[in-house]
Amino acid sequence: MAWIVLFLSATLETVWATALGESDGFTRPGPTVVFAITIVISLVAFGYVLEHIPISTAYAVWTGTGAALTVLWGMATGAEPVTVLRVLFIAGIVGCVVGLKLVPARPVTEPAAPLAKATDLRR
């Protein structure tokens, strides 16, 4: 379930990033409201995800997926050119995201090794 929420949150990242660009410095009310609502929902969902997926993996997947979807949206709407290199690099991002999903991560509930205290290092 956390992975589904992560991808939904990344999709909302695409929506709020696009709305932010369309808000013209928060001077256009429609895109500004869309930005405000979707960024809150996206971050709340991301907070839920962090209870189940390590932040190192979750953040990389969230930003990579959001970036790829944002560029794809720009190309689909004609705001950005479609080139072989752009498509190749987006495929690379998607491949990395899939790779992070497939690589097992240590469970979040597993405690991390304690850091050594400065007094322990002098012994």
Secondary structure per residue as TSV (DSSP state, phi and psi in degrees):
chain	resnum	aa	ss	phi	psi
A	1	M	-	360.0	-38.9
A	2	A	H	-61.5	-35.8
A	3	W	H	-68.5	-36.7
A	4	I	H	-65.1	-44.1
A	5	V	H	-63.2	-38.1
A	6	L	H	-60.9	-45.6
A	7	F	H	-69.4	-34.2
A	8	L	H	-66.3	-40.7
A	9	S	H	-63.5	-39.6
A	10	A	H	-66.8	-35.5
A	11	T	H	-65.4	-40.7
A	12	L	H	-66.1	-29.6
A	13	E	H	-61.1	-39.5
A	14	T	H	-62.7	-42.5
A	15	V	H	-64.1	-48.3
A	16	W	H	-70.5	-32.9
A	17	A	H	-65.2	-41.9
A	18	T	H	-66.2	-43.1
A	19	A	H	-63.9	-37.1
A	20	L	H	-61.1	-44.1
A	21	G	H	-64.0	-35.6
A	22	E	H	-79.9	-14.5
A	23	S	T	-74.0	-12.2
A	24	D	T	53.6	55.0
A	25	G	T	69.2	34.6
A	26	F	T	64.6	26.0
A	27	T	T	-95.5	-13.6
A	28	R	S	-104.9	115.6
A	29	P	H	-60.6	-43.4
A	30	G	H	-57.4	-59.5
A	31	P	H	-63.2	-30.6
A	32	T	H	-65.7	-42.3
A	33	V	H	-66.7	-43.4
A	34	V	H	-59.3	-44.4
A	35	F	H	-57.9	-51.3
A	36	A	H	-61.3	-43.9
A	37	I	H	-68.9	-46.7
A	38	T	H	-72.9	-30.9
A	39	I	H	-69.0	-37.8
A	40	V	H	-65.2	-48.5
A	41	I	H	-62.3	-42.3
A	42	S	H	-61.2	-45.0
A	43	L	H	-73.4	-34.6
A	44	V	H	-64.4	-43.6
A	45	A	H	-63.0	-40.6
A	46	F	H	-64.1	-37.5
A	47	G	H	-60.5	-40.8
A	48	Y	H	-60.8	-44.1
A	49	V	H	-59.0	-38.7
A	50	L	T	-67.2	-13.9
A	51	E	T	-77.6	-12.8
A	52	H	T	-125.3	-22.0
A	53	I	S	-127.6	134.8
A	54	P	-	-56.4	142.0
A	55	I	H	-59.9	-34.9
A	56	S	H	-60.2	-42.2
A	57	T	H	-77.0	-47.3
A	58	A	H	-60.8	-44.8
A	59	Y	H	-67.0	-41.0
A	60	A	H	-63.1	-42.8
A	61	V	H	-67.3	-42.3
A	62	W	H	-62.1	-50.6
A	63	T	H	-71.0	-39.1
A	64	G	H	-64.5	-45.0
A	65	T	H	-66.0	-44.8
A	66	G	H	-61.2	-42.5
A	67	A	H	-65.2	-45.5
A	68	A	H	-62.7	-44.8
A	69	L	H	-65.3	-36.8
A	70	T	H	-65.0	-43.2
A	71	V	H	-66.7	-42.2
A	72	L	H	-61.0	-40.3
A	73	W	H	-63.8	-43.2
A	74	G	H	-60.6	-40.1
A	75	M	H	-70.8	-38.5
A	76	A	H	-66.3	-33.1
A	77	T	T	-90.3	-4.0
A	78	G	T	85.6	3.4
A	79	A	S	-73.4	-23.8
A	80	E	S	-131.3	147.9
A	81	P	-	-73.2	148.7
A	82	V	-	-94.5	117.0
A	83	T	-	-129.5	160.2
A	84	V	H	-60.2	-42.5
A	85	L	H	-64.8	-41.9
A	86	R	H	-59.6	-47.7
A	87	V	H	-63.0	-40.4
A	88	L	H	-62.9	-45.0
A	89	F	H	-69.9	-35.5
A	90	I	H	-65.3	-39.9
A	91	A	H	-60.7	-36.3
A	92	G	H	-63.6	-42.8
A	93	I	H	-62.1	-46.9
A	94	V	H	-61.2	-41.9
A	95	G	H	-60.9	-40.0
A	96	C	H	-66.9	-40.4
A	97	V	H	-62.1	-44.9
A	98	V	H	-62.0	-41.5
A	99	G	H	-60.1	-42.5
A	100	L	H	-65.1	-32.8
A	101	K	H	-68.6	-36.3
A	102	L	H	-79.9	-25.5
A	103	V	S	-79.9	125.2
A	104	P	-	-68.9	139.3
A	105	A	-	-109.8	156.0
A	106	R	-	-67.7	144.6
A	107	P	-	-61.2	146.2
A	108	V	T	-63.6	-29.8
A	109	T	T	-74.3	-14.3
A	110	E	S	-75.2	122.7
A	111	P	-	-68.5	142.8
A	112	A	-	-76.2	155.9
A	113	A	-	-65.0	137.1
A	114	P	-	-67.9	148.1
A	115	L	-	-78.3	147.0
A	116	A	-	-72.7	141.1
A	117	K	-	-80.5	155.4
A	118	A	H	-60.5	-33.3
A	119	T	H	-70.2	-28.5
A	120	D	H	-71.1	-27.4
A	121	L	H	-75.9	-21.8
A	122	R	T	-81.8	-8.9
A	123	R	-	-77.6	360.0
